[in-house]
Amino acid sequence: MCGIVGYIGKRDVAPLLLEGLQRLEYRGYDSAGLVITSPKAAGLKMVKAKGRVRELEARVPKRFTGTTGIAHTRWATHGAPSDENAHPHLSADNLVAVVHNGIIDNASELRLKLEADGIVFASETDTEVLTHLIARSQADTLEEKVRQALKVVEGTYGIAVMHAGFNDRIVVARNGSPVVLGIGEKEMFVASDVAALVAHTRQIVTLDDGEMATLKADDFRTYTTEGSTTTATPTTVEWEAESYDMGGHDTYMHKEISEQAEAVDRVLRGRIDDRFSTVHLGGLNLDAREARGIRRVKILGCGTSYHAGMIGAGLIESLARIPADAEPASEFRYRNPVVDPDTLYIAVSQSGETYDVLAAVQELKRKGARVLGVVNVVGSAIAREADGGTYVHAGPEVCVVSTKCFTNTVVAFALLALHLGRIRDLSVSDGKRIIEGLRRLPAQITEILESEADIKKLAEEYAGAKSMMFIGRVRGYPVALEASLKLKEISYIHAEAYPASELKHGPLALIEPALPTVAIVPDDELLEKNRAALEEIKARSGRILAVAHREQEKADHTIVVPKNENELDPILMGIPLQLFAYHTALAMGRDIDKPRNLAKSVTVE
């Protein structure tokens, strides 16, 4: 989950690399560094610093010029954040520099062998192992040196390599961690995310696992780690550079929360079929006969994507009447699951690169399962590995915690559930009812966002809590889980989420005035059951903040949200709690876009 950026061309490279690192800092921000050279340079020049990119920028000398370079912003895996553990890593002879995203699983074994041969390590990282392996290769080309080193490496990597003896090129490789090439006019770029590229080029090539590339100022070529040439056709990035800017907001999180009405409109656009009260999802690669043969749906995701999958499973069961459930992808592949040919598997990932989800997809494909992807990033690894799927079209999401992508993912699941339902037994009238509800969502989201000032006041009142409980029932429970996650991610307040029906089976022991409870109380068939849970809490002097469709008598405060169809209510009920988490963290002075210990796009286990 680190950020990589590189450039080769004629421009002064250090400012380009620093700008790229700033755009990638959401992928890791505990240390950063860059190394540069030029065709006339005698060697490699490097600067590294513990901390944010701004600390690195302050260390870069005024006369630090070159036309080729690679840079990195880190999320620590091997070794604590420090100047020494920051990337890039240089070989002992200062000829080879490497930046790396991923984990080398056999690094300890390789390190012992290298130390036995006299290599003295300067860091605790697994990446330095790879640096020394490349430097020790006797191959005649940089490409072959890298290829030989990768043959003995086990694990995941997205790497960029420079060599003082081959200063006309950058060699990159990918296995499990994203590597994207940017194609310019007599200049080439590389990054772990298009966010670092779009200010300079919108023509990109995304490497596949097991693929390498050589970048020179005037061309590039791609090939496999085995040496076979591959064909790479550049594609055009959908988003402009401005999409990655804050747009006048104080934080990316606030910007992305505010974009949700437009984002939901975008995921619906062009997909609704009023004639048959259904939707078009052309990328599923699943015809009606195959859809009718599905006997079960299993949804796999991690974190926020898992919570979206839980809501999605409820939608599929409710609208399509197919048994469905969600499971953390990180657990799924380690329990030797039974893979049923009649089960449809759906992999959910915002980035489309989440390693645990990707590994689960690859295991399912190996066992002959049909897998669909629900992802945000076009052309991402999961999108390419899956048999089909749908994009959620949330647009770039830079804040580490997900907001608009979560909302759009749930809407995408509503579309999928409607599509499957209308193929099966969902009536025309029910299809029309859901479509009308989907169309109301953007305006209702705008209505919720207009109440931000009131939510801010509530957040400031609850910001002193040491811990909070979140409860919901059936379709409200995943909303409680996601709201709890948001609060703990950015405010660092301990938070737990439980089904409201489980209170009396243990968690009720925690209720006291110092532990506020946030209750999801939709106006549906379970309203009285949820109100009974509020009674239980109130009887034990617990404070209650309800999210409901009308004021709740037993609650100390109620955030009222607009009513939609019962099936779609969870989409709306989560949004005020995004604002609640945001303003709670703001009141506590937290670094909202870059919460401690976390990073975006988890591409390691």
MILO-165028 format. One record per residue (C-alpha): residue number from 0; chain; x, z, y; residue in one letter. Coordinates in steps of 0.02 Angstrom, whole numbers, m for minus. Each point is the difference from the previous one (the first is absolute). Layout:
% MILO-165028
   seq   mol        u        w        v   type
   NUM     A        X        Z        Y      a
...
END
This chain:
% MILO-165028
   seq   mol        u        w        v   type
     0     A        0        0        0      m
     1     A      146      m31      115      c
     2     A        6     m135      133      g
     3     A      122     m145      m10      i
     4     A       34     m132      131      v
     5     A      137     m132       12      g
     6     A       47     m150      106      y
     7     A      122     m145       m2      i
     8     A        8     m128      140      g
     9     A       75      m16      174      k
    10     A      m86      142       94      r
    11     A       76      171       34      d
    12     A      m56       89     m157      v
    13     A        1      187       43      a
    14     A     m151       m4      119      p
    15     A      m97     m104     m128      l
    16     A       37      123     m139      l
    17     A      m46      152      105      l
    18     A     m164      m82       51      e
    19     A      m38      m39     m182      g
    20     A       38      178      m52      l
    21     A     m119       66      132      q
    22     A     m138     m106      m74      r
    23     A       42       59     m176      l
    24     A       24      184       37      e
    25     A     m168       42      m81      y
    26     A       83      m43     m167      r
    27     A      128      140       20      g
    28     A       73       97      144      y
    29     A      125      132      m52      d
    30     A      157     m103       34      s
    31     A       48     m176       50      a
    32     A      149     m115       15      g
    33     A       62     m177       25      l
    34     A      152     m104      m41      v
    35     A       48     m162       89      i
    36     A      129     m139       m3      t
    37     A       22     m179       61      s
    38     A       90     m156      m63      p
    39     A      153       44      106      k
    40     A       m1      186      m36      a
    41     A      138       83     m100      a
    42     A     m117      114      m95      g
    43     A     m159      103        2      l
    44     A      m51      119      139      k
    45     A     m122      140      m42      m
    46     A      m98      137       89      v
    47     A     m111      129      m88      k
    48     A      m96      154       55      a
    49     A     m110      135      m73      k
    50     A     m172        2       80      g
    51     A     m109     m131       81      r
    52     A       50     m174       54      v
    53     A       18       64      177      r
    54     A      144      111      m58      e
    55     A       84     m152      m75      l
    56     A      m28     m102      157      e
    57     A       85      135      104      a
    58     A      155      m13     m110      r
    59     A       21     m189        8      v
    60     A      149      m40      113      p
    61     A      m25     m115      149      k
    62     A      124     m126      m70      r
    63     A      m78      m16     m172      f
    64     A      m26     m186      m19      t
    65     A      m23     m117     m146      g
    66     A     m113     m137      m64      t
    67     A      m33       62     m178      t
    68     A      m61      171      m53      g
    69     A     m108      108     m112      i
    70     A      m84      164       43      a
    71     A     m102      136      m83      h
    72     A     m115      146       40      t
    73     A      m10      126     m141      r
    74     A     m123      109      m95      w
    75     A      111      113     m103      a
    76     A        0       m8     m190      t
    77     A      180       35      m54      h
    78     A       86      121      118      g
    79     A      m66       93      151      a
    80     A      m12      m87      169      p
    81     A      174       m8       76      s
    82     A      121     m119       85      d
    83     A       92      m22     m166      e
    84     A     m157      m38     m101      n
    85     A      m69     m122      129      a
    86     A        8     m185      m42      h
    87     A       89     m121        6      p
    88     A      130       54     m127      h
    89     A      175      m73        3      l
    90     A      118      m26     m146      s
    91     A      165       94       m1      a
    92     A       91     m154       67      d
    93     A     m130      m22      140      n
    94     A      m36     m177      m59      l
    95     A     m176       20      m71      v
    96     A     m154       72       87      a
    97     A     m167       30      m86      v
    98     A     m173       57       57      v
    99     A     m124       46     m135      h
   100     A     m183       43      m23      n
   101     A      m44       72     m171      g
   102     A       78      113     m131      i
   103     A      141      m40     m122      i
   104     A      m50       96     m155      d
   105     A      171       m2      m85      n
   106     A       97       43      158      a
   107     A       68      164      m69      s
   108     A       72      m85     m154      e
   109     A       77     m141      103      l
   110     A       69      124      126      r
   111     A       93       97     m135      l
   112     A       80     m160      m65      k
   113     A       54      m52      175      l
   114     A       71      172       38      e
   115     A       97       m7     m163      a
   116     A       77     m161       64      d
   117     A       56       86      159      g
   118     A     m141      m42      120      i
   119     A      m31      138      128      v
   120     A     m180        3       60      f
   121     A      m41       31      183      a
   122     A     m185       40      m28      s
   123     A     m124       73     m124      e
   124     A     m103     m160       m9      t
   125     A      m36     m115     m145      d
   126     A       27     m147      117      t
   127     A      185       32       18      e
   128     A       19      m31     m186      v
   129     A      m62     m177       24      l
   130     A      119      m26      147      t
   131     A      152       44     m106      h
   132     A      m60     m106     m146      l
   133     A      m11     m153      113      i
   134     A      170       35       77      a
   135     A       84       17     m171      r
   136     A      m67     m166      m66      s
   137     A      132     m134      m26      q
   138     A     m124     m142       26      a
   139     A       46     m139      122      d
   140     A     m163        1       99      t
   141     A     m102      138       82      l
   142     A     m153      m60      m93      e
   143     A       87       23     m167      e
   144     A       71      169       50      k
   145     A     m175       61       40      v
   146     A      m72      m76     m158      r
   147     A      130       84     m111      q
   148     A      m32      168       82      a
   149     A     m188      m16      m24      l
   150     A       23      m34     m186      k
   151     A       54      180      m29      v
   152     A     m126       79      119      v
   153     A     m165       72      m63      e
   154     A     m141       39      120      g
   155     A      m80      m72      155      t
   156     A       83      m81      147      y
   157     A      m20     m106      153      g
   158     A      177      m27       64      i
   159     A       96      m94      132      a
   160     A      188      m22      m19      v
   161     A      139      m52      118      m
   162     A      184      m31      m41      h
   163     A      141      m16      126      a
   164     A       75     m140     m105      g
   165     A     m163      m99        3      f
   166     A      m57       31      178      n
   167     A     m102     m160        9      d
   168     A     m140       69     m109      r
   169     A     m112      144      m51      i
   170     A      m50       16     m183      v
   171     A     m164       87      m42      v
   172     A      m89       45     m161      a
   173     A     m164       77      m55      r
   174     A      m64       99     m149      n
   175     A     m151      108       36      g
   176     A       31       22      188      s
   177     A      m55     m131      127      p
   178     A      120     m125       77      v
   179     A      m66     m127      126      v
   180     A      101     m142       77      l
   181     A      m36      m61      177      g
   182     A       38     m183       32      i
   183     A       55      m40      178      g
   184     A       83     m143       94      e
   185     A      183        9      m53      k
   186     A      m22      185      m33      e
   187     A      m65      100     m147      m
   188     A      m75      173      m17      f
   189     A      m33      118     m144      v
   190     A     m106      158       m5      a
   191     A      m99      113     m114      s
   192     A     m157      m34      103      d
   193     A      m60     m144      109      v
   194     A      m23      127      142      a
   195     A      185      m21       38      a
   196     A      m11     m190        2      l
   197     A     m155      m54       93      v
   198     A       77       20      173      a
   199     A      124     m137      m47      h
   200     A      m80     m110     m132      t
   201     A     m164      m16      m93      r
   202     A       73     m108     m139      q
   203     A       39      112     m148      i
   204     A       50       m6     m183      v
   205     A      m40      149     m111      t
   206     A      120       24     m146      l
   207     A      m66       37     m174      d
   208     A       72      133     m114      d
   209     A      160      m63      m80      g
   210     A       31     m119      145      e
   211     A      148      m11      119      m
   212     A       37      m99      157      a
   213     A      149      m52      104      t
   214     A      m28       m8      188      l
   215     A      111     m102      114      k
   216     A      m32      m37      183      a
   217     A      m65     m175      m34      d
   218     A      m80       13     m172      d
   219     A      m46      109     m147      f
   220     A      m17      m20     m187      r
   221     A      m86      103     m134      t
   222     A       44       25     m183      y
   223     A      m25      124     m140      t
   224     A      117      141      m48      t
   225     A       42     m109     m149      e
   226     A       57     m140      115      g
   227     A     m143     m125      m17      s
   228     A      m55      m85      161      t
   229     A     m176       42       61      t
   230     A     m113      m92      120      t
   231     A      m51       94      157      a
   232     A     m130      m70      119      t
   233     A      m19       94      165      p
   234     A     m173       62       46      t
   235     A      m68       47      171      t
   236     A      m32      183       42      v
   237     A     m180       28       55      e
   238     A       37      133      131      w
   239     A       85      m15      169      e
   240     A      136      121       58      a
   241     A     m126       85      115      e
   242     A      m96       59     m153      s
   243     A      144      119      m37      y
   244     A        4       75      176      d
   245     A      m94      157       55      m
   246     A     m110      m98      120      g
   247     A      m13      137      130      g
   248     A      m33      142     m122      h
   249     A      110      154      m11      d
   250     A       21      m18     m188      t
   251     A      m23     m133     m133      y
   252     A     m122      114      m90      m
   253     A     m115        8      150      h
   254     A       12     m188       23      k
   255     A      m41      m33     m182      e
   256     A     m148      121       m1      i
   257     A      m68      m90      153      s
   258     A       16     m171      m84      e
   259     A     m116       38     m145      q
   260     A     m158      m82       65      a
   261     A       93     m163       27      e
   262     A       91       18     m167      a
   263     A     m162       25      m97      v
   264     A      m77     m150       87      d
   265     A      152     m100      m57      r
   266     A      m14       49     m184      v
   267     A     m185      m50        2      l
   268     A       24     m163       95      r
   269     A      m39     m156     m101      g
   270     A      m38       94     m160      r
   271     A     m187       38       12      i
   272     A     m121     m118      m87      d
   273     A     m174       33       72      d
   274     A      m82     m133     m106      r
   275     A       32       95     m162      f
   276     A       24      173       76      s
   277     A      177       10      m65      t
   278     A      179      m31       58      v
   279     A      136     m129      m32      h
   280     A      166       69      m62      l
   281     A       91     m158      m48      g
   282     A      165       82      m46      g
   283     A      m69      100     m147      l
   284     A       26     m141     m126      n
   285     A     m144       76      m96      l
   286     A     m149     m108      m43      d
   287     A     m176       64      m30      a
   288     A       13       m5     m189      r
   289     A      161      101        4      e
   290     A      m76      123      124      a
   291     A     m148       31     m115      r
   292     A      121       38     m141      g
   293     A       80      146       90      i
   294     A      m42      163      m87      r
   295     A      102      119      107      r
   296     A       99        3      163      v
   297     A      158      103       23      k
   298     A       71       15      177      i
   299     A      181       50       27      l
   300     A       77       56      164      g
   301     A      104      137       80      c
   302     A      m42      119      141      g
   303     A     m121      m76      124      t
   304     A      m20     m154     m109      s
   305     A      m51      111     m145      y
   306     A     m133       82      108      h
   307     A      m64     m171       53      a
   308     A       m4      m47     m184      g
   309     A     m106      154      m38      m
   310     A     m129      m57      127      i
   311     A       16     m177      m68      g
   312     A      m36       61     m177      a
   313     A     m158       85       62      g
   314     A      m55     m160       86      l
   315     A       30     m105     m156      i
   316     A      m97      121     m109      e
   317     A     m142       12      125      s
   318     A      m19     m184       43      l
   319     A       65      m91     m154      a
   320     A      m44      134     m130      r
   321     A      169      m17      m84      i
   322     A       88      162      m52      p
   323     A      145       21      122      a
   324     A      128      131       43      d
   325     A      161       17      100      a
   326     A      165       75      m54      e
   327     A      168       29       85      p
   328     A      110     m147      m47      a
   329     A      150      116       m4      s
   330     A      m76       90     m150      e
   331     A      m84     m146      m87      f
   332     A      150      m90      m73      r
   333     A       81      159      m67      y
   334     A     m144       55     m110      r
   335     A        5     m151     m116      n
   336     A     m175      m55       51      p
   337     A     m117      m96     m114      v
   338     A      m14     m174       76      v
   339     A     m171      m73      m40      d
   340     A      m25     m189       11      p
   341     A     m175       28       69      d
   342     A       64      109      143      t
   343     A       36      m72      172      l
   344     A      148       86       83      y
   345     A       13        5      189      i
   346     A      164       44       86      a
   347     A      m15       67      177      v
   348     A      145        5      124      s
   349     A        8      m17      188      q
   350     A      173      m78       m1      s
   351     A      m21      m90     m165      g
   352     A      174       67      m43      e
   353     A      m38      180      m54      t
   354     A      118       22     m147      y
   355     A     m110      111     m109      d
   356     A     m145     m121       17      v
   357     A      109     m154      m27      l
   358     A       76       77     m156      a
   359     A     m174       38      m67      a
   360     A      m52     m181       33      v
   361     A      152      m65      m93      q
   362     A      m35      114     m148      e
   363     A     m182      m56       m5      l
   364     A       50     m183        9      k
   365     A      122       26     m142      r
   366     A     m144       67     m105      k
   367     A     m114     m146       41      g
   368     A     m117       84      123      a
   369     A      m91      m88      141      r
   370     A       57       74      165      v
   371     A      m68      m28      175      l
   372     A       90       55      158      g
   373     A      m78       75      156      v
   374     A      141       m5      129      v
   375     A       28      m24      185      n
   376     A      161     m100        4      v
   377     A      m15     m184      m42      v
   378     A      129      m61     m126      g
   379     A       54      177      m48      s
   380     A       63       40     m175      a
   381     A     m165       67      m68      i
   382     A      m94     m148       73      a
   383     A      118     m117      m93      r
   384     A        1       97     m163      e
   385     A     m189       22      m14      a
   386     A     m117     m128      m79      d
   387     A     m101       m4      159      g
   388     A      m68      116      131      g
   389     A      m51       20      180      t
   390     A       91       35      162      y
   391     A      m69      136      111      v
   392     A       56      m83      164      h
   393     A       28      165       93      a
   394     A      145      m73       97      g
   395     A      171       82       20      p
   396     A       m2      188      m25      e
   397     A      157       84       67      v
   398     A      m43      185        0      c
   399     A       59       84     m160      v
   400     A     m175       68      m34      v
   401     A     m133     m129      m36      s
   402     A     m163       m9       96      t
   403     A      m67     m176       30      k
   404     A       71      m62     m165      c
   405     A      m92      138      m93      f
   406     A     m163      m48       85      t
   407     A       22     m185      m32      n
   408     A       47       31     m181      t
   409     A     m163       95      m28      v
   410     A      m97     m142       84      v
   411     A       90     m124     m114      a
   412     A      m57      103     m149      f
   413     A     m178       m6       67      a
   414     A       13     m190        4      l
   415     A       69       m4     m177      l
   416     A     m136      118      m62      a
   417     A     m134     m107       82      l
   418     A       76     m158      m75      h
   419     A        2       74     m176      l
   420     A     m172       78       23      g
   421     A      m83     m163       49      r
   422     A       78      m88     m150      i
   423     A      m73      135     m109      r
   424     A     m160       96       39      d
   425     A       m2       42      186      l
   426     A     m159      m69       77      s
   427     A       m8     m120      147      v
   428     A      m83      134      106      s
   429     A      137      126      m38      d
   430     A      132     m131       34      g
   431     A      m80      m36      168      k
   432     A      m10      187       37      r
   433     A      188       23      m31      i
   434     A       43     m155      103      i
   435     A     m101       65      147      e
   436     A       89      167      m18      g
   437     A      170      m85       m1      l
   438     A      m43      m96      158      r
   439     A      m46      163       88      r
   440     A      169       79      m36      l
   441     A      104      m67      148      p
   442     A     m126       58      131      a
   443     A      m19      169      m87      q
   444     A      189       22       m7      i
   445     A        7      m35      187      t
   446     A     m135      132       27      e
   447     A      104      129      m96      i
   448     A      157      m42       97      l
   449     A      m94       26      164      e
   450     A      m22      183      m48      s
   451     A      189       28       m5      e
   452     A        1      123      146      a
   453     A     m120      116      m92      d
   454     A      102      m12     m161      i
   455     A      158       38       98      k
   456     A      m76      163       64      k
   457     A      m47       50     m177      l
   458     A      174      m42      m64      a
   459     A       81      108      133      e
   460     A     m114      145      m50      e
   461     A       47      m14     m185      y
   462     A      185      m38       29      a
   463     A       46      183      m20      g
   464     A      m55        6     m181      a
   465     A      134       32     m131      k
   466     A     m101      m84     m137      s
   467     A     m163      m99      m16      m
   468     A     m122      m41     m138      m
   469     A      m85     m171      m14      f
   470     A     m153      m23     m110      i
   471     A     m115     m142      m46      g
   472     A     m113      m48     m142      r
   473     A        1     m161     m103      v
   474     A       29     m138      129      r
   475     A       52      131      128      g
   476     A      139       73     m108      y
   477     A      126     m144       22      p
   478     A      m33       11      188      v
   479     A       46      184       m8      a
   480     A      159      m41      m97      l
   481     A       54     m132      125      e
   482     A      m40      110      150      a
   483     A       98      143      m77      s
   484     A      148     m116      m30      l
   485     A       m4      m64      179      k
   486     A        2      176       71      l
   487     A      144       61     m107      k
   488     A      101     m160       25      e
   489     A        9        8      190      i
   490     A      m41      180       50      s
   491     A       88       89     m146      y
   492     A     m150      116      m15      i
   493     A      m28       43     m182      h
   494     A     m163      m81      m57      a
   495     A      m94       m9     m164      e
   496     A     m146     m108      m52      a
   497     A     m128       43     m133      y
   498     A     m167      m65      m59      p
   499     A     m130      107       87      a
   500     A      m77       39     m169      s
   501     A      166       78      m57      e
   502     A        5      134      135      l
   503     A      m78      133     m108      k
   504     A      120      m40     m142      h
   505     A      151       72       91      g
   506     A       35      m61      178      p
   507     A     m137      112       72      l
   508     A      124      143      m20      a
   509     A      100      m73      145      l
   510     A     m142       m2      125      i
   511     A       24      115      149      e
   512     A      m12      m18      190      p
   513     A      182      m57       10      a
   514     A      m30     m147     m119      l
   515     A     m111     m133       81      p
   516     A      m95     m121     m111      t
   517     A      m32     m182       43      v
   518     A     m157      m55      m93      a
   519     A      m56     m180      m30      i
   520     A     m191        7        8      v
   521     A      m80     m172       m8      p
   522     A     m187      m16       20      d
   523     A      m29      m60     m178      d
   524     A      m75       60     m164      e
   525     A      127      143       m7      l
   526     A      m34       68      174      l
   527     A      m81      162      m61      e
   528     A      138       28     m128      k
   529     A      130      m17      138      n
   530     A      m97      117      112      r
   531     A        1      128     m140      a
   532     A      189       m8        0      a
   533     A        0       35      187      l
   534     A     m110      152      m33      e
   535     A      128       65     m126      e
   536     A      141      m19      126      i
   537     A      m98       77      143      k
   538     A      m49      150     m107      a
   539     A      186       37      m14      r
   540     A       33      m15      188      s
   541     A       84     m169      m15      g
   542     A       11     m116      150      r
   543     A      m74     m173      m30      i
   544     A       28     m169       82      l
   545     A     m126     m123      m70      a
   546     A        8     m190        5      v
   547     A     m180      m51      m18      a
   548     A     m139     m116       56      h
   549     A      m87      140       93      r
   550     A       41      174       63      e
   551     A       23      126     m140      q
   552     A      m74      171       36      e
   553     A      126       96     m106      k
   554     A      151      m88       75      a
   555     A       95       71      148      d
   556     A       28     m178       60      h
   557     A      m67     m169      m55      t
   558     A       74     m172       28      i
   559     A     m151     m115       m7      v
   560     A       33     m177      m65      v
   561     A     m119     m148       m7      p
   562     A      m98      m26     m162      k
   563     A       27     m155     m104      n
   564     A      m51      m37     m179      e
   565     A       39      144     m117      n
   566     A      131     m103      m92      e
   567     A       92      m44      161      l
   568     A       m8      170       87      d
   569     A      173       55      m62      p
   570     A       79     m141      102      i
   571     A      m65       76      161      l
   572     A       17      185      m42      m
   573     A      188      m10      m19      g
   574     A       34      m73      172      i
   575     A      m38      154      108      p
   576     A      113      100     m115      l
   577     A      142     m121       35      q
   578     A      m23       43      184      l
   579     A      m14      185      m44      f
   580     A      167       m4      m92      a
   581     A       79     m101      141      y
   582     A      m52      119      138      h
   583     A       41      154     m104      t
   584     A      177      m66      m23      a
   585     A       10      m48      183      l
   586     A      m51      176       53      a
   587     A      138       68     m111      m
   588     A      133     m115       72      g
   589     A       33      m96     m162      r
   590     A       90     m167      m14      d
   591     A     m157      m90      m53      i
   592     A       67     m173      m43      d
   593     A      148       69      m96      k
   594     A      m51      158      m93      p
   595     A      140       99      m80      r
   596     A       59      m48     m174      n
   597     A     m115     m152       m9      l
   598     A       22     m187       21      a
   599     A     m109     m155      m12      k
   600     A        1     m120     m147      s
   601     A       60      108     m145      v
   602     A      112     m117      m99      t
   603     A       85      135     m104      v
   604     A      m68      115     m136      e
END
